[in-house]
Amino acid sequence: MKPRRKQWKLYLIGAGVLYLLVLARCHLIVPPLRKPDAVIEMKLTGYCACAKCCSWKFNWLGMPVSASGPRKGKFKIIGQTASSRMARPGTVAVDPKLFPMGTKFYIPGYGFGIARDTGGDIKGRHLDLFFWQHRSGENWGVQHREVKVWYSRD
């Protein structure tokens, strides 16, 4: 029994969209369906996975290692966050004492983000937003904006 043409076309379109999402490595953050738990004025900065932003360097074997901190000199996977996921747009570095991993944010001018990383300089009401390119993070600069927050319910 052959599928109808309309059903077959819809199936191909759906498969094509899925393929494009996987191919483009789209990171879809589903907005919460409830009202935000808080709206907080925060300091916003940008970062990328480069050595300057993430404190790593190449050792004499040409392998990336941590340049400072308790893991100094130990192997580093470039772009891996504190939650063991790879950083991509929508990844937000937070102070884990205030915002648990998985907390969702809506940042005006950036979009939705999820707390998946931490940083040595990220203290208090400060968010570090991931960008693919170092220049984009520098262009973002330091901004202060009201951010909508949905705390993780896990």
C-alpha positions as CSV (number, residue, x, y, z in Angstrom):
1,M,0.0,0.0,0.0
2,K,1.5,3.3,-1.1
3,P,1.3,6.4,1.1
4,R,-0.7,9.3,-0.3
5,R,1.2,12.1,-2.0
6,K,0.3,14.8,0.5
7,Q,1.4,12.6,3.4
8,W,4.6,11.7,1.6
9,K,5.4,15.4,0.9
10,L,4.8,16.4,4.6
11,Y,7.0,13.6,5.7
12,L,9.8,14.8,3.4
13,I,9.4,18.4,4.5
14,G,9.6,17.3,8.2
15,A,12.6,15.2,7.6
16,G,14.3,18.0,5.7
17,V,13.7,20.5,8.5
18,L,15.0,18.0,11.1
19,Y,18.1,17.4,8.9
20,L,18.7,21.2,8.6
21,L,18.5,21.7,12.4
22,V,21.0,18.9,13.0
23,L,23.2,20.1,10.2
24,A,23.2,23.7,11.4
25,R,23.6,22.4,15.0
26,C,20.8,24.6,16.1
27,H,20.3,24.9,19.8
28,L,16.7,25.4,20.4
29,I,15.8,26.6,23.9
30,V,12.1,26.1,24.5
31,P,10.7,29.1,26.3
32,P,9.0,28.2,29.6
33,L,5.2,28.2,29.5
34,R,4.9,29.9,32.9
35,K,5.5,33.4,34.0
36,P,9.1,34.3,35.0
37,D,10.0,33.6,38.6
38,A,11.9,36.9,38.8
39,V,13.0,39.9,36.7
40,I,16.5,41.0,37.9
41,E,18.8,43.8,36.8
42,M,22.1,42.0,35.9
43,K,25.5,42.7,34.5
44,L,25.9,41.0,31.1
45,T,29.2,40.2,29.4
46,G,30.2,38.1,26.4
47,Y,32.7,35.2,26.0
48,C,33.8,32.6,23.5
49,A,35.8,29.4,23.7
50,C,39.1,31.0,22.8
51,A,42.2,30.8,25.1
52,K,41.8,34.4,26.2
53,C,38.2,34.0,27.4
54,C,38.5,30.5,28.9
55,S,42.0,30.5,30.3
56,W,43.7,27.7,28.4
57,K,46.9,27.3,26.4
58,F,48.8,24.7,24.3
59,N,51.4,22.7,26.2
60,W,54.7,21.7,24.6
61,L,53.0,18.7,23.0
62,G,50.5,20.9,21.3
63,M,47.6,19.8,23.5
64,P,45.2,22.3,25.1
65,V,45.6,22.5,28.9
66,S,44.2,24.7,31.6
67,A,46.3,27.8,32.1
68,S,45.3,28.6,35.7
69,G,43.2,27.4,38.6
70,P,43.1,24.0,40.4
71,R,43.3,22.2,37.0
72,K,46.4,24.1,35.8
73,G,48.4,22.0,33.3
74,K,45.7,19.3,33.0
75,F,44.1,18.4,29.7
76,K,41.2,20.6,28.6
77,I,38.4,19.9,26.1
78,I,38.0,23.3,24.3
79,G,34.4,24.5,24.5
80,Q,33.3,22.1,27.2
81,T,31.2,23.8,30.0
82,A,31.0,23.0,33.7
83,S,27.9,20.9,32.9
84,S,30.0,18.8,30.6
85,R,28.1,20.0,27.5
86,M,29.7,21.8,24.6
87,A,29.2,25.6,24.6
88,R,27.0,27.1,21.9
89,P,24.9,30.3,21.6
90,G,22.3,30.2,24.4
91,T,24.9,28.9,26.9
92,V,25.1,31.2,29.9
93,A,27.8,31.2,32.6
94,V,26.4,32.0,36.1
95,D,27.3,32.0,39.8
96,P,26.0,28.6,40.8
97,K,25.3,29.9,44.3
98,L,22.5,32.1,42.9
99,F,21.4,30.3,39.8
100,P,21.4,26.5,39.6
101,M,22.4,24.7,36.4
102,G,19.4,24.5,34.1
103,T,18.0,28.0,35.0
104,K,16.5,29.7,32.0
105,F,16.9,33.3,31.1
106,Y,15.5,35.8,28.6
107,I,18.1,38.4,27.9
108,P,16.9,41.4,25.7
109,G,19.1,41.7,22.7
110,Y,20.5,38.1,23.1
111,G,17.4,35.8,23.4
112,F,16.9,32.8,25.6
113,G,19.7,31.2,27.5
114,I,20.3,28.3,29.9
115,A,22.8,28.2,32.8
116,R,25.3,25.6,31.8
117,D,28.6,27.0,32.7
118,T,30.4,28.7,35.6
119,G,33.4,31.1,35.6
120,G,36.0,32.3,38.0
121,D,35.0,36.0,37.6
122,I,31.2,35.3,37.6
123,K,30.0,36.4,41.0
124,G,26.5,37.5,42.1
125,R,24.2,39.0,39.5
126,H,26.5,38.6,36.6
127,L,25.8,36.6,33.4
128,D,28.5,35.6,30.8
129,L,26.8,35.0,27.4
130,F,28.4,32.6,24.9
131,F,29.2,33.8,21.4
132,W,30.8,31.8,18.5
133,Q,33.4,34.5,17.8
134,H,35.6,36.5,20.1
135,R,34.8,39.7,18.3
136,S,31.1,39.3,18.9
137,G,31.6,38.9,22.6
138,E,33.8,42.0,22.6
139,N,31.2,43.9,20.7
140,W,28.6,42.9,23.3
141,G,30.8,44.6,25.9
142,V,29.5,45.1,29.4
143,Q,25.8,45.8,29.6
144,H,23.3,46.1,32.5
145,R,19.7,45.0,31.6
146,E,16.6,43.5,33.3
147,V,16.6,39.8,32.7
148,K,13.7,37.4,33.1
149,V,14.6,34.3,35.1
150,W,12.9,30.9,35.3
151,Y,14.6,28.8,38.0
152,S,15.2,25.1,37.4
153,R,12.6,22.9,38.9
154,D,14.8,19.7,38.8
